[in-house]
């Protein structure tokens, strides 16, 4: 006998999916044993639900009340879910060879991992009247390319489409109000997203790892968001929320004039797009005075509007307007393991080298201040030790730089 159980927490479901549902014995489903009854959303599942009188002619198991589809045979290729079914249970189609599914209008909810490790089904049409897509509902649905979501759906949970690697387009239903965290995480082929009128919350990391995202379009009547050339902004256009990864093939992310803030994950899909080395540039407009959420270690260079009152750029570096402070150094300025700070720079700001990896740092005699955390952030890629092997300073300035640089680095310093 095999013990078969459902766990309510997402973490438990993930274990269940990988350790239990993925096993071949679910194909047969000949006998199961239960402890106490467990609950699937609004449908109580008992041991007798798996008795022969709840199995249909195709070998699919339903709950005793017929409202929850529990599991279908893995060799099933085409299946029509029974009328009256309201819930597709956790991992109900997991690992199946299914190619075509028909849902009844009674369907209300799809539970976590319902289609995990499905490799043949490409298109899915959800019925009008459906209300909820649970967290992780379509997670690991590797073959899904397109899905039609009815306007009756009002809730889509966290990680709902995680690892839908071939999903190319998503049009969110008109009545939905929120996109939760990591909803589309690792949807590598997702190219476009449509934001409807009533949506008023987008989690900052909902499009993480969507490296091929080209455009995000927004209904003109949406009161919270707007789209400028396929880039997602707040309605007042003052906050950049998501800059799509491929950006129409452009290597430069041009931040629109009027932008005053950058969202925490705004450039997550843009920085690399699977490039092995940084190859992207960000253009900073006149209006932007806060660059904290731009990761310069993933860029090749930075450009700044000449009219910006706070910043300027020189040879791809981000400098203060008076050109005396090095604010940020893109990774593209590290050549063959060496970073050269240009002459004329007097101050190196605290986060100027964040995330960079280099062996040799060459400093000019013009340096008079190195802010507190400059060297703390310079580590090897594994984060275990400092990557700097040598700090070169001009002849006759060693004593000066020993006062500016932390003691632990003094042994690396030498005059050139």
C-alpha positions in Angstrom: 0.0 0.0 0.0 1.1 3.5 -0.7 0.5 6.5 1.6 -0.9 9.3 -0.4 -1.4 12.8 1.1 -1.9 16.4 0.3 0.0 19.2 2.1 -1.2 22.7 2.2 1.9 24.8 2.4 3.7 25.7 -0.8 7.0 24.3 0.5 5.4 21.0 1.3 3.7 20.9 -2.1 7.1 21.4 -3.8 8.5 18.4 -1.9 5.4 16.4 -2.7 5.6 17.2 -6.4 9.3 16.2 -6.7 9.3 13.3 -4.3 5.9 11.7 -4.7 3.8 12.8 -7.7 6.7 12.5 -10.1 7.0 8.7 -9.4 5.8 6.2 -11.9 3.5 4.4 -9.5 0.9 7.1 -9.9 0.3 5.8 -13.4 -1.4 2.7 -12.0 -3.1 4.1 -9.0 -4.4 0.8 -7.9 -4.4 1.1 -4.1 -3.8 3.9 -1.6 -4.0 4.2 2.2 -4.8 7.3 4.2 -4.7 8.4 7.7 -7.1 11.1 8.6 -9.0 13.0 5.9 -7.2 15.9 4.4 -8.5 19.0 2.6 -8.0 20.3 -0.9 -9.1 24.0 -1.0 -12.9 23.7 -0.5 -13.2 20.0 -1.2 -12.7 17.4 1.5 -10.7 14.4 0.2 -11.1 11.1 2.1 -9.6 7.7 1.6 -12.9 6.4 0.0 -12.5 9.1 -2.7 -9.9 6.8 -4.3 -12.2 3.8 -4.3 -13.3 2.4 -7.6 -16.6 4.1 -7.7 -14.9 7.6 -8.0 -12.8 6.6 -11.0 -14.2 7.5 -14.3 -14.1 5.5 -17.6 -10.7 7.0 -18.4 -9.2 6.0 -15.1 -9.2 9.5 -13.6 -9.9 9.9 -9.9 -12.4 12.4 -8.5 -13.3 13.4 -4.9 -16.4 11.7 -3.5 -18.6 14.7 -4.2 -17.3 14.9 -7.8 -16.1 18.5 -7.4 -12.4 17.9 -7.4 -10.3 16.1 -10.0 -7.6 14.4 -8.0 -5.4 12.6 -10.6 -5.5 11.4 -14.2 -3.5 8.5 -15.6 -0.1 9.5 -16.9 -0.6 7.9 -20.3 -3.8 9.9 -21.0 -3.4 12.0 -24.2 -6.8 13.7 -24.4 -9.3 14.3 -21.6 -12.6 16.1 -21.0 -12.9 17.1 -17.3 -16.3 16.1 -15.9 -19.1 18.6 -15.7 -19.5 19.8 -12.1 -15.8 19.8 -11.4 -14.8 22.9 -9.5 -11.2 22.2 -8.5 -8.2 20.7 -10.3 -6.2 19.2 -7.5 -2.5 19.6 -6.7 -0.4 17.8 -9.4 -3.5 16.3 -11.0 -1.9 16.2 -14.4 1.7 16.1 -13.2 3.9 14.1 -15.5 1.1 13.2 -17.9 1.4 12.8 -21.6 -1.7 14.9 -22.1 -2.0 16.9 -25.4 -5.5 18.3 -25.2 -7.8 19.1 -22.3 -11.4 20.4 -22.2 -12.6 22.1 -19.0 -16.2 22.5 -17.8 -17.8 25.9 -17.1 -18.1 24.8 -13.5 -14.3 25.0 -12.9 -13.4 27.6 -10.3 -9.8 27.0 -9.3 -6.5 25.3 -10.3 -4.3 24.2 -7.5 -0.4 24.1 -7.2 1.7 22.1 -9.7 -1.5 20.9 -11.4 0.5 20.6 -14.7 4.1 20.2 -13.5 6.4 18.3 -15.8 3.9 18.2 -18.7 5.8 18.3 -22.0 3.2 17.8 -24.7 0.3 20.2 -24.0 1.0 23.6 -25.7 -2.2 25.6 -25.5 -4.7 25.9 -22.7 -8.1 27.6 -22.7 -9.6 28.2 -19.2 -13.4 28.4 -19.0 -15.4 31.6 -18.4 -16.6 31.5 -14.8 -13.3 30.4 -13.4 -12.3 32.6 -10.4 -8.8 31.7 -9.1 -5.4 30.4 -10.3 -3.6 29.3 -7.2 0.1 29.9 -6.3 2.3 27.6 -8.4 -0.8 26.4 -10.4 1.1 26.2 -13.7 4.6 26.0 -12.2 7.0 23.7 -14.2 4.5 23.4 -17.0 7.3 23.2 -19.5 5.4 22.9 -22.8 2.9 25.7 -22.3 3.1 28.3 -25.1 -0.2 30.1 -24.8 -3.0 30.3 -22.3 -6.4 32.0 -22.5 -7.5 33.3 -19.1 -11.1 34.4 -18.8 -12.1 37.8 -17.4 -13.8 36.1 -14.5 -10.5 35.3 -12.9 -9.8 37.8 -10.2 -6.8 36.1 -8.4 -3.5 34.7 -9.7 -1.2 33.5 -7.0 2.6 33.8 -6.5 4.8 31.8 -8.8 1.7 30.8 -10.8 3.6 30.5 -14.1 7.1 29.9 -12.7 9.3 27.9 -15.1 6.8 28.0 -18.0 9.8 28.2 -20.2 8.0 28.4 -23.6 5.1 30.7 -22.6 5.3 33.6 -25.2 2.4 35.9 -24.4 0.1 36.7 -21.5 -3.0 38.9 -21.5 -4.2 39.3 -18.0 -8.0 39.2 -17.3 -9.8 42.6 -17.1 -10.9 42.2 -13.5 -7.6 41.1 -12.0 -6.1 43.7 -9.5 -2.8 42.2 -8.6 0.3 40.5 -10.0 2.0 38.7 -7.1 5.7 38.1 -6.6 7.6 35.9 -9.1 4.4 35.2 -11.0 6.3 34.8 -14.3 9.7 33.9 -12.9 11.9 32.1 -15.4 9.4 32.4 -18.3 12.4 32.6 -20.6 10.4 33.0 -23.9 7.8 35.4 -22.7 7.8 38.3 -25.2 4.8 40.5 -24.3 2.4 41.2 -21.5 -0.8 43.1 -21.5 -1.8 45.0 -18.3 -5.6 45.5 -18.0 -7.5 48.5 -16.7 -8.2 47.4 -13.2 -4.8 46.1 -12.2 -3.3 48.3 -9.5 -0.4 46.2 -8.0 2.6 44.7 -9.6 5.1 42.9 -7.4 8.6 44.2 -8.0 10.0 40.8 -8.9 7.1 39.4 -10.9 9.0 39.3 -14.2 12.4 38.0 -12.8 14.4 36.1 -15.4 12.1 37.0 -18.3 15.1 37.6 -20.4 13.3 37.8 -23.8 10.6 40.2 -22.7 10.1 42.8 -25.5 7.1 44.8 -24.5 4.7 45.5 -21.7 1.5 47.2 -22.9 -1.0 48.9 -20.5 -4.7 49.7 -21.0 -4.8 53.5 -21.4 -7.5 53.7 -18.8 -5.4 52.0 -16.1 -5.0 54.5 -13.2 -1.7 53.2 -11.8 0.5 52.3 -14.7 1.4 53.3 -18.2 3.6 52.1 -21.0 6.2 54.2 -22.9 7.6 52.4 -25.9 6.9 49.1 -24.3 8.5 50.1 -20.9 6.4 49.9 -17.8 6.1 53.2 -15.7 3.9 54.5 -13.0 1.0 56.5 -14.3 2.7 59.8 -13.7 5.8 58.5 -15.5 8.0 59.3 -12.6 8.9 55.8 -11.6 10.4 53.2 -14.0 9.0 49.8 -12.9 10.1 47.3 -15.6 12.5 47.7 -18.5 11.9 44.7 -20.8 14.9 42.5 -21.4 15.4 42.6 -25.2 14.3 46.2 -25.6 13.7 45.6 -29.3 17.2 44.5 -29.7 18.7 47.8 -28.5 21.8 47.6 -26.3 21.0 50.9 -24.5 18.2 51.4 -22.0 17.0 54.9 -22.5 15.2 56.0 -19.4 12.5 58.5 -20.3 12.7 62.1 -19.4 10.6 62.9 -16.3 11.7 59.7 -14.5 12.7 60.4 -10.9 12.9 56.9 -9.4 13.9 53.4 -10.5 12.1 50.4 -9.1 14.0 47.8 -7.2 13.9 45.2 -9.9 13.4 47.5 -12.9 16.4 46.3 -14.9 16.5 42.6 -13.8 15.5 41.3 -17.3 17.7 43.9 -19.1 21.1 43.6 -17.7 22.4 40.4 -19.3 19.7 38.7 -21.4 22.0 35.6 -21.3 25.0 37.6 -22.5 28.1 36.0 -21.0 29.7 39.4 -20.5 28.1 42.8 -19.7 27.1 44.4 -23.0 24.4 46.9 -22.0 24.3 50.6 -21.4 21.9 52.8 -19.5 21.1 56.4 -20.4 20.2 58.6 -17.5 17.9 61.6 -18.3 18.0 65.1 -16.9 15.2 64.3 -14.4 16.9 61.3 -12.7 18.9 62.1 -9.6 18.7 58.7 -7.7 20.6 55.8 -9.3 20.6 53.4 -6.3 18.6 50.7 -8.0 20.8 50.5 -11.1 23.4 47.7 -10.9 26.4 49.1 -12.7 28.4 45.9 -12.3 26.1 44.4 -14.9 26.6 47.2 -17.4 29.3 47.9 -19.9 28.9 51.7 -19.6 26.6 54.6 -18.6 25.5 57.7 -20.5 24.0 60.9 -18.9 22.0 63.7 -20.4 24.2 66.9 -20.4 21.4 68.8 -18.7 21.3 66.5 -15.6 22.2 68.7 -12.6 23.6 65.9 -10.5 25.5 63.5 -12.7 27.6 63.4 -15.8 29.5 60.6 -17.7 33.0 60.4 -18.9 34.3 57.4 -20.9 31.4 55.3 -19.7 31.9 56.1 -16.0 29.2 57.8 -13.8 30.6 61.0 -12.2 29.3 63.8 -10.2 28.4 66.9 -12.2 31.7 68.7 -11.3 33.6 65.5 -12.5 35.4 65.3 -9.2 33.6 62.3 -7.7 33.4 58.7 -9.1 29.9 57.7 -8.4 29.7 54.3 -10.1 32.0 52.2 -12.3 30.3 49.8 -14.8 31.9 46.4 -15.3 32.9 47.3 -18.9 35.6 49.6 -17.5 37.5 46.7 -16.1 40.0 45.6 -18.8 41.9 42.4 -18.4 41.4 42.4 -14.7 42.6 46.0 -14.2 40.6 49.1 -13.3 42.1 52.5 -13.8 40.5 55.5 -12.1 41.0 58.5 -14.3 43.1 61.5 -13.3 41.1 64.4 -11.9 38.9 62.3 -9.7 39.2 63.5 -6.1 36.5 61.3 -4.3 35.6 57.7 -4.8 32.0 57.3 -3.5 31.1 54.4 -1.2 29.4 52.1 -3.7 31.5 53.0 -6.7 32.9 49.5 -7.1 29.9 47.5 -6.0 29.8 44.0 -7.5 33.0 44.5 -9.5 35.8 41.9 -9.8 39.3 43.0 -10.6 42.9 42.2 -9.7 44.6 45.5 -10.1 43.4 49.0 -9.1 45.3 52.0 -10.4 44.6 55.3 -8.6 45.6 58.9 -9.6 47.4 61.4 -7.4 44.3 63.6 -7.5 42.4 61.3 -5.0 41.9 63.0 -1.7 39.0 60.9 -0.3 37.9 57.3 -0.4 34.5 56.8 1.3 34.0 54.1 3.8 32.7 51.0 2.0 34.5 51.2 -1.3 36.7 48.2 -0.8 34.2 46.1 1.3 32.2 45.4 -1.8 35.1 44.3 -4.0 35.1 40.5 -3.6 35.8 37.5 -5.7 32.7 36.0 -7.6 32.2 33.4 -4.8 32.3 36.2 -2.2 34.9 34.4 -0.1 37.8 36.8 -0.3 38.9 40.1 -1.7 39.8 39.9 -5.4 42.3 42.8 -5.4 45.9 41.6 -5.7 47.5 45.0 -6.3 46.8 48.7 -5.7 49.0 51.0 -7.8 49.5 54.6 -6.7 51.7 57.3 -8.2 55.3 57.6 -7.1 55.8 59.5 -3.8 52.1 59.1 -2.7 52.2 55.8 -0.8 52.1 57.5 2.7 49.1 59.6 1.5 47.1 56.6 0.3 47.9 54.5 3.4 45.8 57.1 5.3 42.9 56.8 2.8 42.8 53.0 2.3 41.9 50.4 5.1 44.9 48.8 6.8 44.1 45.3 5.5 45.0 46.5 2.0 48.3 48.2 2.8 50.3 45.1 1.9 48.8 45.2 -1.7 49.9 48.8 -2.3 52.9 49.8 -4.3 54.1 52.9 -6.2 54.2 52.7 -9.9 
